[in-house]
Amino acid sequence: MKSVIARKRVAYWSRTTKRGVLALVLALGVGATGAWAQVVESPITAAQVKDAVDQLDGLVETAMTETGVPGLAVAVVYQGKILFAKGYGVREAGKPERIDADTVFQIASLSKPVSASVVAHQVGSGVVSWDDSVQQYLPWFQLQDSWVSEHVSIGDFFAHRSGLPDHAGDDLEDIGYGRQYILEHLKHLPLGAFRNTYAYTNFGLTAGAEAVATASGVDWASLAENTLYAPLGMASTSSRFDDFMAQDNRAVSHTIVGGMFEPIAQRMPDPQSPAGGVSTSVADFSRWMIMLLSQGRYDGKVIIEEEALTPALTPQVISRHPATPVESASFYGFGTNVATQASGRTMLSHSGAFTLGVGTNYMMLPSEELGIAVFTNAAPVGAAESITAQFMDLVQYGEVQREWLAGYQQLFAQMTSPLGELLGQQRPKNSEPSVDLELLEGEYDNAYFGPAKIQQNDATLVLTLGPNEQTFEVQHWAGDVFYFPVFTENMPSGSVSSLTFDVSGDGVVRSMTVEFLNEYGLAVFNRQGR
């Protein structure tokens, strides 16, 4: 049975395919749906940009009022300069410290285009090429298919076209595994068509980045710092969680609990640092946007060779196929969305989202050397995307083209709502376990998820998972089915998971299946020692 985690992956706009909420928003290109004319309209003037900037305070006020986001920061760059950089609201709900342009945020998947810039630097320096196979640098790396394992390239992973399934490996991170273990165990996952399917993966991209770091003889976080952050003067930017936590002026994450934003968890994304582990301020991020929009140059210096950077910013895979002939396709380059606007202009964009409390977005028009970034310190509710989309509508058309905020609120509500096949159901009355609880106790094992343990604690069971021995208190539901609350990055607050035991007719416990880990049918843990 497919896990109800897939409920997060339902599209809002009818003209989009059901590729999934998270993948849709993070990696399909904001504002790319609908018919478009392949004719670029008259150039955008500085007055048009200024008029849109003048309306940002109002756009932010509306977004914060409608969504309840505690704080956010906005920056706009234009023709090589920072035109606008400002903070709004507070770093942590209930505390007085205000957000400003130098407040450091976790930016989640906005890390992907930043990391692609690091790879482009190494490509331009001759250390690697986008087409190099990952196995050339990580000979231990394997996917389920041996031929694909030999041929999958750095670029394949940065374009999400390796064939790995959507969000491959995130479930391992949820229960505490580190980068090396996760990359070594991607070989257990089913593969789609190689280079012919698009599926958004954090750990696929991380595998490509890890190959580049190995080729460069340095760890990934140091490589990013040496090749990008330091040359651009991004003094508050890092790919290490500890560096983020050491910042005095940092935004605290707020997740959704009972419909309210609460600062109860701060995600530690080091295992997928290239894909989701960057922390930065809008002031620092503006420097990166200026460099990108200047074809790899900043302050008169070449940071990245243009020939190496261009592939990252141009289509490498179709990320959304049109539903009708009059619609435009969406594309993904290396680490960023590439789409064509109704104006005929190319748009680069990406969103970042942690259910535990981050929502970010950037949009850029390379033809105008114009970019906007919005960072929020709250679980994704569409605030960041609605501000950037409205701003770009104002710049290009003089008015907002659709109800962006309402649409994104509905879209993200599905992503942040509780999950579980037993959610909302009433527990059956007078139902007893088919065997004594003590018979369920013991050691279990799984090739993908590793060992697990069941122990009895009075009338309940305790499930232990992962390298850090996370524990979950399990209660009986009916027959051989048990249940427990679970709260992780991929299981929002209020979620529940079933735990089903396979018990033979003579009372022998053979295995157990953990629902919240079973999206790909891999969460059957076999009983050991009996």
N, C-alpha and C positions, 0 to 999 in steps of 0.2 A: 504494500500500500504506500502511495506517495505521500510524504509528509505534508501537512497543511501549512508548512512554512511557505509553500508555493503560493499561498493566498496573498503574500506580499507582492506578487508579481502579476498584477492585473492592471491593464492600462485604463486611463481615464478618458482621453479623447477618442471618439469613435473611429477617427481616421488613422489611428495608430494600431499596429498589431500588438497582440498580447505577449510581448517579449518580457514583460515584467516591470513592476513599478521601479525598483531600485535601478536595474540596468537601463530602463527607459530614461529616467531622469539624469542619471550620472553619465550616460554615455551614448545618447542618441542625438544630442544637439538641440538645445532649447530653441523653440520657435521655428523648427524646420518643417513642421507638418503643413499640409495644404498646398494648393496650386501656387505656382510662381512663374513669373516671366523672366526669361534669361536676357534681360536688358537692364544694364546698370543705369539708374537714374542720374540726375545731375549731381555733381560732387556735393558732399556735405560741407557746409560753411562753419567757420568758427563761431558765428552767431548762433547757429542751430545747436551746436554742442553746448555753448554757454547757457542757452535757454533751457536745455534738458538738465544741466547741472543745477541751475537755479531752482528746479522743481524737486531735487532729490530730498530735501528736508521733508517735504510733504509726503513723498512716496514712502520714506522711512517711517514717518509718524503713523501713517495708515497701516503699514505692514506690522509694526510693533503693537499697535492698538488691537488690530484684528486677530493677531496670533498669540499675543502674550509673551513673545520672545523677550527675555530680560535685557539683552544687549547685543549690539552689532557694530561693525565698522565698515566704512565704505571708502573706496578710493577710485578715482578716475584719472587715467593718463591719456595724453593727447599730443601727438607730434613731438614725442621725445621728452615731455615734461609731465610732472605730477600736477594735474589741474585741480584736484580736490582730494582731500584725505581727512576723514572726520570719524569720531566715535560717538555712539549714542547709547544711553542706558548704562547699566551697571555690570561690573565683572561677575558679581555673584548676587543672586536674589537675596534681599534682606540686608545687604551690606552697602555702605555708601560709596565705595571706590568706583569711580566712573571709567568707562572705556574711552580711550583716545586712539589716535592713529598709530601709536606705538604699542598698543596692547597686543600681546602675543596670543594667538589662537592655534589650536589644532585645526588643520584644514582638511583632514580626511582625504578623499580621493582627488582633491586638487594637487595632491602629491604626485599624481601620475604624470601630468604634463611637465611639472618641475623636474621629475626624475628623467623623463625623456630628454630634457635639455642636458642633463648630465651625460647621458649616453651619447647624445649628439656631439658634445664636446670631445668625448673619447673617440668617436668616429672621425671627427675632423682632425684629431691629433694622430690618427693612424693606429691607435691601440686596438680597436675592433672595427667591424663593419656591422651594419644593421642585418646583413645576410649571414653572418657567422652563426654556425650551429652552437647551441648551448652546450652540447656535449663536448665540444672542442675545449671548453674551459672547465666544465663540470662533468668529467667522465663517468661519475657515479649516477648522474641524473637519468631517470627512466620514466616514461609514460607507459600506458598499457600496451601500446603497439610499438614493437621494436624499431620498425622502419621510421615511424614518426619521431621516436626518441632520437634517432640518429640525425634527422633532418630539420627538426623544429629549430627555428632561429631566434635570435634576440628580437628581431623585428616582429616575428610571428606572435611572440608573447606580448609585446607592447601594443600590438593591434588586436589582441584578443581573438586570434584566428587559429589557435593551436589545436582546437578540437576539445579542449577541456570543458567540462560543463560549467554553467553559470555559478560564480562564486566558489569555485573548487577550493577546498582546503580551509574555508572559513570555519567549518564546523570543528576542525581540529584546534584552531586558534581559540575558539569559544571555550574549550575545556582545558586550555592552558599549555598547549604544545608550542614549542619554539620553531623558528624558521627552518632549521636543518631537518628536524623530524618531519615537518609538514611537506617540505620539498621532496624528501625521500619517499613519502607515502602517496604522492599524487599518482603513482603508477597503479594504484588500486581503482582509480576512478574511470568510468566509461568515457569513451571519446566519441565526439561527433566527427563530421567530415573535416579532414585537415585542410586548412586554408580556404575552406568553402563555407564555413559557418562562423558566426560571430557569437561569442559568449563571454560576458564580462567577468574577469577573474583577477582577484588581488594577488594570489600566489603564483599564477602564471606570469604576470608582469614581474613579480618579485624574483622568479627564477631567471628571467632575462637580465634583470639588474644585477643579480648575484653573479652571473657569468661575467658581466662587465667589470664588476669589482674584483673578481678573481684575476681576470686578465690584466687589471691595473695594479695588482699586488697590494691592495689596501681594502679595508672594510668599506661597506657602502656609505655609511654616514660620513666617514672621513673623505671619501671620494667626492661626495656632494659638496662638502664644505670647501675642499681645496679647489675644485674646478668651477664652482658656480657661486656659492654664497660669499666667500671671501673676495673674489674678483669683482662682484657686484656691490660689495659693501653692505651685504645683508647681515648685519651684525647680530640681529636677534633671531635669526633663522637657524633651524637645526633639524636633523633627521633622527635625533635621539630623544626619547621620552624624558630621560633624566634632565636634559638641558631645558626642556619645556617646563618641567616642574620647578626648576631652580629660578625661573624668571619671577621677579617681584610683580611686574605688571603683566599678569596673564589672565585670560578669561577662564572661568570655571564652567565646566560642562553642566548642562541641565537636561535631564531626561524627563519623559512624561510619566507621571504616576497619578492615576485617578483623574486624568484630564488636566493636571497642573504640572508646571515645570518645577522639578526639584533637583538640587545639586547633590545627588547621592552617589554618583559614580564618575570616575575619570578614566577613560579607556587608555590602556597601555598598548599601543599598536606597533611596538618594535618588531615583532615577527614579520609584519608586512610593511616595514618602514618605507621601501621605495614606492609602494602603492598607496599607503595611507598614513605614514608616520611623520610627515613634515609639520613643523610648527613655525609660524611666522606672523608678522604684523602686516597690516595693509600698506604701511609705509615701505616695508621691505619688499613685499610682493609687487608693489608698483615698479620697483627697479627691474624685477624679472619681466614684467609685462612690457616695459619700455624696450628692454633688450630683445625680447621676442619680436615685437612689432618693428624693430630696426634691423631685422634680419641677422641677429646675432651680435650686434654692436651696442656698446654702452659707453657714454662719455668719451667718444672718439676712439675707443679701443675695440678690437675684435675679441669677443668672449667666446663665440662659437662660429666656426666656419659656416657660411651660408649654405654651401652644398650639402653639408652634413645635417643641418637643421631643417632644410626644406622638406625632406621626406616625412618628418614628424608632423608637419603642419599641412600636409596634403593627404587626400584619401588613399588609404591602404586596404580597406575592407568596407563592404556595405554593412552598416549596422542596423538599418531598418529599410526593408524593401517597401516600396509604395504599394498601397492597396488598390489604387486606380492609376490609369495612365496620366492623369492630370496632376498627380501629386509628385513631390520631389522626394528622392531618396535621402537618407542620412548616412554619413560616412564616419569612419574613425581613422585617424592617422596613427601616429605612434604616441599614445598617451593623451590624445585630445580628440574632441568631436570636430568634424568639419562638415558644414552644411551651407546651403545656398538660401539666402533670404528672399522674400518676395521682391525686394528691391534689385535682386540680381547680385548682391554683394556676398562674398564669402564670409561666413561667421565661424569663428573658433570659440568653443565653449566647453565647460565641464562643471559638474557639481560634485560636492563632497558631502557625505552623510554618515554620521555615527548615530545610531539609535540611542546610544548612551549620552548623546548631547552635543552634536556638532552639525551645523548646516551651512554650507558654503557654496558659492558659485562665482564663476567669472565668465565674461563674454568679451570678445574682441573682434573688431572689424579691421583686418590688416590693410585694406585699401585706404582707410582713413587714419591709420596709426592711432586708433582709438580703442581703449579698453576700460572695463569697469570690473571691480571685484567687491563682493560682499561676504563678510564673515559673520556668523552668528554663534552665540554660545549656548545653543539649544538644539534639541533633536529636530530633525528636518520637518518643517511644516509649510515650506514654500515661501517663507519670507525672503530669503536670499534670491531665489530664482525670479520671484515676482518683481523685485526691485530692478534687477539687471535687465529683465525682459521689457519692463515698462520704459526704462531709460533708453534702451536701444530703439524702441518704437518711437519715442519722442524725437530722438536724433534723426532717424531716417524718414519718418512720416509726419512729424509734427503733432501727433496724437497717439494715445494708446490704442492698440488694435483689437484687444480682446480682454476678457476678465481674467487676467493672469493669476491674481492672488486667489480668487475663489476656486479656480481650476486646480492650482497646485495644492491648496488646502485639502481638497477632496482626494487628490492623488496620493499625497503623503499620509493622509489619515489611514489608508489601507496598509501602508508600510509600518506604521507605528502602533497599530492595534494589536491586542493580545492574540496569541495563537494557541492551538491545541485541539485535537479532535474531540476531546471531552469538554472543551470550553462551553460553559453555559448549560451543560446537561445536569440533570439531577442524578445523584448516585442511587442505584437500585436498592430497594429495601430488602432486608433479610437475606442478603447474599453473603455467602461464606467462601473463603479461599478453598480451592479444591484440595490443597495439601496443607499440612502444618507449616507455619512460617519458618520454623527451624530447618525444614527441608530445603528451603530456598536459599539459605545462607551458603556462602562459599565464594570461591574465586571463579571469575569468568574471563574470557579472553577474546580479542578481536584483532584480526590482522591489520586493520586500518586504524581503529581507535585505541588499540592497546588493551591493557588489563583493566578489569573492573571488579568491584567487590560488593557483595550483599551481606549486611549484618543485621541482626534483629535487635530492636530497641523497644522493649515492651510490646505494644500492639502495632508498632510500625516497623518498617524496614529502613535501613540507611544504605543508599547507593553511593559508592565512591568511584569517581572517574578521573582520568587524566593524571599527568605527572605531578601536579600539585595536590592530588587527592582531594578534589572538590567533593563535598558531600551534599546529598539531597535527601530530605526526609520523605519517605514513600508511604502512602496509605493505600489500603485496599479499596478497590472499586467494585469488582464483581468477578467471581470465578478466578481465573488466572491473570486478570488484569488489575494493575495497580496504577496509581497516579501520584504526581508531585508537582509543586510549583517550580518554575524555572525562569530565570531572568538573566539573559546574556545579551550581547550585541545583536544577535539574530533572533532572540526571543524577547520581545518587549515586556515591560512590567505587566503582570497579570496573566502571563501565559502559563499553561499547564502542559505536561507531557504524560502520556501513558507509558507504562512499563509492563510488557506482556511476557509471561513465562510460557515456555513450551514444556508441558508436563505429560509424560506418557501415561497410558492407562493404568500402569502399575505404580504410579507415583514417582517415577524417576524424572528429575528436572534436567532437561537437556540443554536449554538455552534461554536467553531473554532478549527481547527486542526493545530498544530505547527509541521512542517515537521522535523526539526532537532532534535526534541525530540521523534519522532514517530517510532523508530526502532521496538518496540514491540507492536505497535498499542495502546499505552496508552495515547497519547498526544491529546485527544479530551477534550477540556475545555468547560463545559456547562455554558450557559448564566445564570446569577443570577438576580432575582428581576423583571423579566418581563414574 
